[in-house]
Amino acid sequence: MTETPVLTGDRLLDGLTASIVERGYRDTTVADIVRHARTSKRTFYEQFAGKEQCLIELLRRNNSDLIDGIRAAVVPDDDWHTQIRSAVDAYVAHIRARPAITLCWIREAPALGVVARPLNRQVMSDLTELLVTVTENPGFQRAGLTPVSPPIALILLGGLRELTAFFVEEGRDVAGITEPAVAAATALVAPPPD
């Protein structure tokens, strides 16, 4: 019985995830990935050109899950403060469940250079668009708030990524980023004082 490519690809991504948790991305080899996936190198190379492409696909899916989780957590009609907290809580829950993968997204993907640039740009574009869209929700409109601009959203995201990396690299509980993230997001969208 031949496995379908989707199931094989999923198993390989799970194998890469297990190896990253066990050894880190840089020390992971294709042999490690296939050992965790319980498949062969031949099968791996039928799906991916190398471990870099496997990582890019893993991060693409991980970031898609992150965005979907945030989108599902935010209730557009809620008060804008509640929406910000819901978005941050969903982000933190995602990171807490996958700290090693998150660190790969922040540190390893940019190190791949030009091959990962489309992924990095797409993810930041998608996250920026998500923040702009959230701040257009009825809860923000009722408060008379102007939606954040893409550059402001990108500044917030860049700072949040670096804070996240700091906590993960230090082995700290990522829940510690919740209050600073909520405060920063609130400050960026709140109306200026009179």
LINFEN-V915654 format. One line per field, one symbol per residue. ss: DSSP state (H for helix, E for strand, L for the rest). psi: psi as a letter, one per 20 degrees, with the letter a starting at -180 (. if undefined). burial: b if it has 16 or more other ideal C-beta (glycine too) atoms within 10 Angstrom, else e. A space follows every 50 residues. Layout:
ss: ???
psi: ???
burial: ???
This chain:
ss: LLLLHHHHHHHHHHHHHHHHHHHLLLLLLHHHHHHHHLLLHHHHHHHLLL HHHHHHHHHHHHHHHHHHHHHHHLLLLLLHHHHHHHHHHHHHHHHHHLHH HHHHHHHHHHHLLHHHHHHHHHHHHHHHHHHHHHLLLHHHHHLLLLLLLH HHHHHHHHHHHHHHHHHHHLLLLHHHHHHHHHHHHHHHHLLLLL
psi: ppqqhggggghhhhggghhgggiqghiprhhgghghilarhgggihhqha hghggggghggghgggghggghhpohiqqhghggggggggggggghhlhh hghgggggghiibhhighggggghgggghgggggiiqhhgghikqpqqqg hgghgggggggggggggghikqpihiigghgggggghhiqqqq.
burial: eeeeeeebbebbbebbbbbbeeeebeebebebbbebbebeeebbeebbee bbebbbbbbbebbeebbebbeebbeeebebeebbbbbbbbbbbbbeebbb bbbbbbebbeebeeebeebbeebbeebbebbeebbebebbeeeebebbee ebbbebbeebbebbeebbeeeeebeebeeebbebbeebbeeeee
